[in-house]
């Protein structure tokens, strides 16, 4: 099977298969992927091997969530005829490139990576850091370069990983004396990270502060009612604080009528607007957004064979592309070949 000629810019994006996706994923990446698939070559990597870096104690969790993530992708409108869905563990060239790149990266550089340092602290690893987790930036560099992606949508906190990828690219290109690998650019979303409904910095499945894309109407209603607002706003008549108020953060992310959202903010700041009134407005918006996604997801989940076929076909296409990069790099480095 030969790959069709496509001169559009290449995007690599994806998610770890640790559970169904939520509104944080939708704001941070999913809705952009729907738009970008028509103007770019988009590869969507289900990163099950990287999910093991801090979930090795529960590989079944990773396995059972692979198709769950595919259902979410399809439900939000990512088109498998426009975007290539692929499974990381089924692309052996990625593992080969990771091992190769590890010879060109110092342990100290990995430990200094700001993203890794922060994640190590959040997980409380101290010195009991899984080697796979520490080497996560190298594995990601293998993913990006294998597809020859030049654009990688990431959150601002993930930008240091792209920087380290480009360091590896430059090191290898200097080694071989010409450009065999391509540098990538981080695409940072305009809307930043969506906080959890409890006001914590990050919406997270593990912290139970997320709204999944498959949330029922009752789940949405309950989540919105639990949202962190302004603790000093005790009465509707009191002036309220918008900054740090999760309800208004979500309105900024999801309200299509920007003027309406700004009017609510101004009213809340002046006083005379109760929290429940604003929450009901937000709930209406989220119910309208998630109802069609939930319905489409249920249809895809009822036919897992279709989702599995999409993933198999895309992985075959991705395998050809990633193996071509590995072959090219091995030849450039002068490594021994049996062919």
Secondary structure, 3 states (H helix, E strand, C coil): CCCCCCCCCEEEEEECCCCCCEHHHHHHHHHHHHHHCCCCEEEEEECHHHHHHHCHHHHHHHHHCHHHHHHHHHHHCCCCCCEEEEEHHHCHHHHHHHHHHHCCCCHHHHHHCHHHHHHHHHHCCCCCCCHHHHCHHHHHHHHHHHCCCCEEEECHHHHHHHHHHHHHHHHHHHHHCCCCCCCCEEEECCCCCCCCCCCCCCCCCCCCCCCECCCCHHHHHHHHHCCCCCCCCCCCCCCCCCCCCHHHHHHHHHCCCHHHHHHHHHHHHHCCCCHHHHHHHHHHHHHHHHHHHHHHHHHHHCCHHHHHHHHHHHHHHHHHHHHHHHHHHHHHHCCCCCC
